[in-house]
Amino acid sequence: MRSILLCEDETVIREFIVIHLRRSGFNVIEAATAEEALELYAEHKDSVRLAILDLMLPGMDGFELCRRLREQDAVMGILMLTARSQEQEKVKALKLGADDYVTKPFSPSELIARVEALERRVKNTDDTGYREELVSGSFALNLLERTLYRNGTAVELTQVEFQIMEFFLRHTDQTLSRTDILSRVWGADYYGEDQIVDVNIRRLRMKIEDDPSNPRHIITVWGSGYRWNP
């Protein structure tokens, strides 16, 4: 079965999520605190490729838990649960390495759809049965290793950031709209807001640009989208 780590401190909500995940074929590893989640992840990290994390947790919060999990695995899919509607909380979670978020209250169908879309993206990242490298200027994207190199030095990317870079390097002569990127990386059935593209672009610029506030490689084409400049 596909294993997923769930960290939610409210028992009723956690049991509700577990029921629907198990009905969809997931083996759920449950935790009520971030500390417990980290311990369970250490035990099951070879099989866990997805995580659902509540933002508001006793002790260590979901932000810190997300950051620590992302440090240990750049590829795993992380979905945040939050009762907050403030934009800054969502942006903060994405900057710390979350791939997506769901705001409470949510329907079971929405949650499962988000989880399955995230699972497909992780699977696409893992299933690399071929050797190929995309080279552009000082950048080389190794599709077998799933690693970006700049001047021979590896740049650590999340699986979403990697897919965005791959999309850019396969379309170096095109301006890619938010919709193009959203559809390619998150899937045509993605339920969320397209601002998630901008947040991940900012995060990617922080990793590859010498001056992220004045980017030379990922160029904003006002009113159209983004363009790759080698």
Stockholm file with secondary structure:
# STOCKHOLM 1.0

chainA/1-230         MRSILLCEDETVIREFIVIHLRRSGFNVIEAATAEEALELYAEHKDSVRLAILDLMLPGMDGFELCRRLREQDAVMGILMLTARSQEQEKVKALKLGADDYVTKPFSPSELIARVEALERRVKNTDDTGYREELVSGSFALNLLERTLYRNGTAVELTQVEFQIMEFFLRHTDQTLSRTDILSRVWGADYYGEDQIVDVNIRRLRMKIEDDPSNPRHIITVWGSGYRWNP
#=GR chainA/1-230 SS CEEEEEECSCHHHHHHHHHHHHHTTEEEEEESSHHHHHHHHHHHTTTEEEEEEESSCSSSCHHHHHHHHHHHCSSSEEEEEESCCCHHHHHHHHHTTCCEEEESSCCHHHHHHHHHHHHHHHHHHHCCCSCCEEEETTEEEETTTTEEEETTEEECCCHHHHHHHHHHHHCTTSEECHHHHIIIIICTTCCSCTHHHHHHHHHHHHHHCSSTTSCSSEEEETTTEEEECC
#=GC SS_cons         CEEEEEECSCHHHHHHHHHHHHHTTEEEEEESSHHHHHHHHHHHTTTEEEEEEESSCSSSCHHHHHHHHHHHCSSSEEEEEESCCCHHHHHHHHHTTCCEEEESSCCHHHHHHHHHHHHHHHHHHHCCCSCCEEEETTEEEETTTTEEEETTEEECCCHHHHHHHHHHHHCTTSEECHHHHIIIIICTTCCSCTHHHHHHHHHHHHHHCSSTTSCSSEEEETTTEEEECC
//
